[in-house]
Amino acid sequence: MSYVSNSKNNFFNFSVHNTNYSELIDRPRAELTESELQELEDFEFNHGPLSLIQNSIKSGSPVMIHCRNNHKLLAKVKAFDRHCNLILEDVKELWTETTKNSKGKVIKTTSKERYIVKMFLRGDSIIIILRV
């Protein structure tokens, strides 16, 4: 597979297999054919920010996911979509709980964890995904 960059500043200005992705990205999705949509999605998944998740699936390596509820998930990604919805396996969920007294002062902080075999994680609850 060969890549030809037409511009250093435009990420999607690449030609792969005679497809110019800068032209596809600028056109409305409704005007793209099914095959063009699939090619564009494949390119984005393999070369864009979602490539971190794609590479994790291919290599079977775990990722650390920080969620909006202040929980962290250490898991292997099995599948994902463009909305960052994830199918996860071998999930280790980590979080901390604080105990407060009647005046609201923190008395004790406890680290908690649990193991989940399989999980569906909705993309809007994700803050950041990191390689481990």
The 8 nearest C-alpha neighbors of each residue, nearest first, counted from 0:
[[1, 2, 15, 16, 3, 14, 17, 13],
 [2, 0, 15, 3, 16, 14, 13, 17],
 [3, 1, 15, 14, 13, 4, 0, 16],
 [2, 4, 14, 13, 5, 1, 15, 12],
 [3, 5, 13, 6, 12, 2, 14, 7],
 [4, 6, 12, 3, 13, 7, 14, 9],
 [7, 5, 8, 4, 9, 12, 10, 13],
 [6, 8, 9, 4, 5, 10, 12, 13],
 [9, 7, 6, 10, 12, 5, 11, 4],
 [8, 10, 12, 11, 6, 7, 21, 5],
 [9, 11, 12, 8, 13, 7, 6, 21],
 [12, 10, 21, 13, 20, 9, 24, 19],
 [11, 13, 21, 9, 10, 5, 20, 4],
 [14, 12, 4, 11, 3, 20, 19, 2],
 [13, 15, 19, 18, 3, 17, 2, 20],
 [14, 16, 18, 17, 2, 1, 13, 19],
 [15, 17, 18, 14, 0, 1, 2, 19],
 [18, 16, 15, 14, 19, 20, 13, 3],
 [19, 17, 14, 15, 16, 20, 13, 23],
 [20, 18, 14, 21, 22, 13, 17, 23],
 [19, 21, 23, 22, 11, 13, 12, 18],
 [20, 22, 12, 11, 24, 23, 19, 25],
 [21, 23, 20, 25, 24, 19, 26, 12],
 [24, 22, 20, 26, 21, 25, 19, 39],
 [23, 25, 21, 22, 26, 20, 11, 39],
 [26, 24, 22, 23, 21, 27, 20, 28],
 [25, 27, 23, 24, 28, 22, 30, 31],
 [28, 26, 29, 30, 25, 31, 24, 23],
 [27, 29, 31, 30, 26, 36, 24, 23],
 [28, 30, 27, 31, 32, 26, 36, 33],
 [31, 29, 28, 27, 32, 26, 23, 36],
 [32, 30, 28, 29, 35, 36, 33, 27],
 [31, 33, 35, 34, 36, 30, 29, 28],
 [32, 34, 36, 35, 37, 31, 38, 30],
 [33, 35, 37, 36, 32, 38, 31, 39],
 [36, 34, 38, 32, 37, 33, 31, 39],
 [37, 35, 33, 39, 34, 38, 31, 40],
 [36, 38, 34, 40, 35, 39, 41, 33],
 [39, 37, 35, 41, 36, 40, 42, 34],
 [40, 38, 42, 36, 41, 37, 35, 43],
 [39, 41, 43, 37, 42, 38, 44, 36],
 [42, 40, 38, 44, 39, 43, 37, 45],
 [41, 43, 39, 45, 40, 44, 46, 38],
 [42, 44, 47, 40, 46, 41, 45, 39],
 [45, 43, 49, 50, 41, 42, 46, 47],
 [44, 46, 50, 42, 43, 41, 47, 53],
 [47, 45, 43, 50, 42, 44, 48, 49],
 [48, 46, 43, 49, 50, 44, 45, 42],
 [47, 49, 50, 51, 46, 44, 43, 52],
 [48, 50, 44, 51, 47, 52, 53, 43],
 [49, 51, 45, 53, 44, 48, 52, 47],
 [52, 50, 54, 49, 53, 55, 48, 130],
 [51, 53, 55, 50, 49, 54, 56, 76],
 [52, 54, 50, 56, 55, 51, 57, 49],
 [55, 53, 57, 51, 56, 52, 50, 58],
 [54, 56, 52, 60, 58, 53, 57, 59],
 [55, 57, 59, 53, 54, 58, 76, 77],
 [58, 56, 54, 55, 59, 53, 60, 52],
 [59, 57, 55, 60, 56, 54, 53, 61],
 [60, 58, 56, 55, 57, 75, 61, 76],
 [59, 61, 55, 58, 75, 62, 56, 131],
 [62, 60, 75, 74, 131, 73, 59, 55],
 [61, 63, 130, 131, 74, 129, 73, 75],
 [62, 64, 73, 129, 72, 128, 131, 130],
 [63, 65, 128, 72, 71, 127, 66, 62],
 [64, 66, 71, 127, 126, 125, 70, 128],
 [67, 65, 125, 126, 70, 68, 124, 69],
 [66, 68, 124, 69, 126, 125, 65, 70],
 [67, 69, 70, 66, 124, 65, 71, 94],
 [70, 68, 67, 66, 71, 94, 65, 95],
 [71, 69, 94, 66, 68, 93, 65, 72],
 [70, 72, 65, 93, 64, 92, 66, 94],
 [73, 71, 92, 64, 63, 91, 74, 93],
 [72, 74, 63, 91, 90, 62, 64, 92],
 [75, 73, 90, 61, 89, 62, 88, 72],
 [74, 76, 61, 88, 87, 60, 62, 89],
 [77, 75, 87, 56, 78, 86, 74, 88],
 [76, 78, 86, 87, 56, 75, 88, 79],
 [79, 77, 86, 76, 85, 80, 56, 87],
 [80, 78, 85, 84, 83, 86, 81, 77],
 [79, 81, 83, 82, 84, 85, 78, 122],
 [80, 82, 83, 79, 84, 49, 44, 40],
 [83, 81, 80, 84, 122, 123, 79, 121],
 [84, 82, 122, 80, 81, 79, 85, 121],
 [83, 85, 122, 121, 79, 82, 120, 80],
 [86, 84, 79, 120, 119, 78, 83, 87],
 [85, 87, 119, 78, 77, 118, 76, 79],
 [86, 88, 76, 118, 75, 117, 77, 85],
 [89, 87, 117, 75, 90, 116, 74, 118],
 [90, 88, 116, 74, 115, 75, 117, 91],
 [89, 91, 74, 115, 88, 73, 114, 116],
 [90, 92, 114, 73, 72, 113, 74, 115],
 [91, 93, 72, 112, 113, 71, 90, 114],
 [92, 94, 112, 71, 70, 111, 72, 91],
 [95, 93, 70, 111, 110, 112, 71, 69],
 [96, 94, 110, 109, 111, 108, 97, 93],
 [97, 95, 109, 108, 110, 98, 94, 111],
 [96, 98, 108, 107, 109, 99, 105, 95],
 [97, 99, 107, 106, 105, 108, 96, 100],
 [100, 98, 105, 106, 104, 103, 97, 101],
 [99, 101, 103, 102, 104, 106, 105, 98],
 [100, 102, 103, 99, 104, 105, 98, 106],
 [103, 101, 100, 104, 99, 105, 106, 98],
 [104, 102, 99, 100, 101, 105, 106, 98],
 [103, 105, 99, 100, 102, 106, 101, 98],
 [104, 106, 99, 98, 107, 103, 97, 100],
 [107, 105, 99, 98, 104, 100, 108, 97],
 [106, 108, 98, 97, 105, 109, 99, 96],
 [109, 107, 97, 96, 98, 95, 110, 106],
 [108, 110, 96, 95, 97, 111, 107, 98],
 [111, 109, 95, 94, 96, 108, 112, 93],
 [112, 110, 94, 95, 93, 109, 113, 96],
 [111, 113, 93, 92, 94, 91, 110, 114],
 [112, 114, 92, 91, 115, 93, 111, 90],
 [113, 115, 91, 90, 92, 116, 112, 89],
 [114, 116, 90, 117, 89, 91, 113, 118],
 [115, 117, 89, 88, 90, 114, 118, 87],
 [118, 116, 88, 87, 115, 89, 90, 119],
 [117, 119, 87, 86, 120, 88, 116, 115],
 [118, 120, 86, 85, 87, 121, 117, 84],
 [121, 119, 85, 84, 118, 122, 86, 87],
 [120, 122, 84, 123, 124, 119, 85, 83],
 [121, 123, 84, 83, 124, 125, 82, 120],
 [122, 124, 125, 121, 83, 82, 84, 126],
 [123, 125, 67, 122, 66, 121, 126, 120],
 [126, 124, 66, 123, 122, 127, 67, 65],
 [127, 125, 66, 65, 67, 124, 128, 64],
 [126, 128, 65, 125, 64, 129, 66, 63],
 [129, 127, 64, 63, 65, 62, 130, 126],
 [130, 128, 63, 62, 131, 64, 127, 51],
 [129, 131, 62, 63, 128, 61, 51, 55],
 [130, 62, 61, 129, 63, 60, 73, 128]]
